[in-house]
Structure formats: structure tokens, C-alpha cells
Amino acid sequence: MDSPFTGIAAADLEPTAAGAERLDALDPLAAFRDRFHVPKGPDGSDAGYFVGNSLGLQPTAARAIVEQELDDWAALGVEGHFEATRPWYPYHENLRTGFAHVVGAGSGEVVAMNSLTANLHLLLISFFRPEGDRRIILMEDGAFPSDTYAVHSHVVARGGDPERDVVRISTRPGEDLLRLEDVLETIERLGDRLATVMLGGVNFRTGQFLDLASITDAAHAVGATAGFDLAHAAGNVPMSLHDWNVDFAAWCTYKYLNGGPGAVAGAFIHERHATNPDIPRFAGWWGNDPDTRFRMHLEDTFIPVPTAEAWQLSNPPILAMAPLIASLDLFQEAGMPALRAKSRVLTGFLHTCLREMLPGGSEVITPGNAEERGCQLSVRIADRARERFDALAPRGIVADFRPPDVVRLAPVPLYNTFADCLRVAEVLRSI
Ligand SMILES: Cc1ncc(COP(=O)(O)O)c(C=O)c1O
């Protein structure tokens, strides 16, 4: 079904209360907001919550699922592995379809496990394989620090030197955003010295969404692998990781995917690798064929499941996965196409409001083109940025700050409204 938001152009957006009201009335996803707990501001009314890019809101259905697991544990003890309402033994399977929907993958290409950085490590062992003169890993300047630490530690662990073997692509002087042409040109220039490209799919600071398909093609053209940190992309922008031939990816689920603080992360491994039993990996019993998994002392040969689940190490953390089931159900019910259709207009509306109301000299540094961003807008505040940011919370706005001067605002289509967007712009103007 076509979304009523399809075909609404930026020029049609009117940054007024009437404009916001008209768009909220049009919103076919409006009722999803009631399926989340929205924190209250100091005056007791709903806060303007703009940090779904940091910690997504709690789905109202999450509590019942967590309580069910606690009840089943209390009533069944160890039998819960097979007898629980949702048996714990194959619990990770509850997240397969939802993950596949969100990142555009087959159900055998995704797995819920560990945390994001841990998954990056496991994937780098398999897909960053420096050999001979092919030793370089390409990242972006200003990558999330955990990714930099992870990559550097891999290079060192394989006897390399981060100074030499990690190439960081930068924005041009005076610019905030990476240019695709620069990324592609760098990949081509590194050629057969390039082992792996590992970039953030959506940049955590600027909100820029890279063209993952073109970057993957360019990496493959020089014989390198391509993988992405999708922390800020999963649940934010629709993707087609399978069709784009991406080799590997990892994401956390506490941001747009509303899995709760520290919730279990996701990983994608393209089918052509996931079905290859010979790919090097760090193994654990949960990646082994379930038919022989329990023959502990009888079999010490690892027989990988022919899916992304072969990368699992340990049995699934039930309580860390339970809330995610509730959230992924909402994603499937709403559907990524409808969420994206709303998100484009919602973010476009916030952008228009900010353009009208931001104090002079301040600017949105996120790309203006909807194809190159998800819902996050990063606003560079020209004057007394920290002071202005600090004034938001007492006015009921929850946003976040990246020093020295960037305020990040993420209107999330599952629970933010057009009225929220107008409100944050007005508050920024008033302070
Ligand atoms: C882009 C990005 N990468 C990596 C991480 C690290 O995630 P984790 O602590 O789940 O490993 C984060 C956390 O916010 C992030 O935003």
C-alpha cells in the first residue's frame, strides 16, 4: 500500500503548528507511538524524545515477554530450555525474521549474538585476512572509537602496524561529509594492497548514510572485502545487504531497534560466506550443528551450521533478547517501507523547521538529500553550543551532544510526531 507520505516534497512542508497538525493527521503509523513508553518532561507531559539514535524507547509489550521468561524460569528451571513458552534453546531464532527484514537479508544471513564490538571482532577474524602485500584496512576518519580500537587491535594481532596498515579516509578541508567519489577513488588507488573496507553505514556524528552498494562493488573490484558498522543504520534506513553483496555487517539493537540498554547485537554474513564451512572463524559450541552440539566429549570436530549462526559462540542471553522480540514485531507490523516513507517526511519537516528557526550561523550538517541520511539530523550550533544544549532538558527536550558544538536530533518514525519536531525547533529558537 502506498504511504500518504509518498510524493510529499520538501517544498510542501510548512513549519507551523497547522503544518505539523496536518501531517500528524495524515500519519498511518501514528498509533505506534502508544505502543512505547514515552518518558515525561519536567512538567509531567511527554518529553520531546529525540535520542532514538542512542537508546530507543521501551515497547510496551517488552515487559510481558521478559516477565514470561522469568516466570518460565521460576516454574520450569532447566526444563525451560525446551518447555518454556518460547523455548530458550533456539531462542535466537525468534529474532531471525525481524533482523532479516530490517537489514534486507535472507534469514540464514543474520544472527543475534553478543554486543556490536564483539561481533566486529568475530567478523574481522573471518573477513580481514591480511596476506602478502594485501594488508590495508580502510576506515573513515572520525569512526566510532570502539571500531578504531577493534581495527587497530586486529592489525597488531596479525603482526601489522596500524600506522601503515590502517588508512583513514577524511572529509575534504572545510567539509563535514565524506564524498562518495573520494571513497571510491581511495579504494581504487589502494587496489591490491587493500584487504578490507570497514565503514560506518550511517555516520554517528553527521548522520550521513553512505552508498553501501557502490562501496561494496568498488571493494570487490579490487579483490577486497566490504563490511559495515550499522549501529546507526539498522532500523533507521532500509537496506538490502544481500542484494548489495555486502560481505559482513554488525549492529547494536539498543538504538533504533529499541532492544533496551545493552541489548544483544546483530550480525550479517552474506550467504556465499555463511554456507562456506572452511571460512576461518573463532568458533564456539552454539555455532555447531545442533544435532551434534550436545555430544560434548564425543565429538571435538566443529561442524558449522551453514548459516550466519555458525558465528555464535555461546547459548543465547534470554533476558537480553526478550525485549527485542517485542520491538522487531513492531518493525514487521509497520514495515520498513512505510517507516521510511514517514521518516523521510518527518526528518524533512524537522529540517525545514530548523532552517527557519535556528539561531543565525547554526546549520544542519547532515546531508539535505533524503537518500543520504536516515532520521538523524546533526545541528552545529554556532554560538554557546553547550549552554544551548543544556537548556533543552529543562524544557522537556531529550537530545544529545557531541562536543564541541553538535546537537543530534533523531525523530524516529515509530514514535515521534511532527508536533515534536516543531517543538524542538521552537525551543532551540527560544533559547
Ligand atoms: C557507531 C557505533 N559503533 C560501535 C558502538 C559500540 O557499541 P557496543 O558498545 O554495543 O559494542 C557504538 C555505540 O554506541 C556506535 O554508535
The ligand as an ORCA input file, in Angstrom:
! r2SCAN-3c Opt
* xyz 0 1
  C      28.729      3.551     15.538
  C      28.955      2.732     16.778
  N      29.815      1.715     16.743
  C      30.068      0.958     17.823
  C      29.439      1.202     19.025
  C      29.792      0.343     20.208
  O      28.732     -0.482     20.559
  P      28.835     -1.627     21.672
  O      29.084     -0.985     22.986
  O      27.482     -2.253     21.636
  O      29.911     -2.553     21.271
  C      28.512      2.257     19.111
  C      27.830      2.544     20.382
  O      27.082      3.454     20.534
  C      28.283      3.041     17.966
  O      27.432      4.083     17.980
*
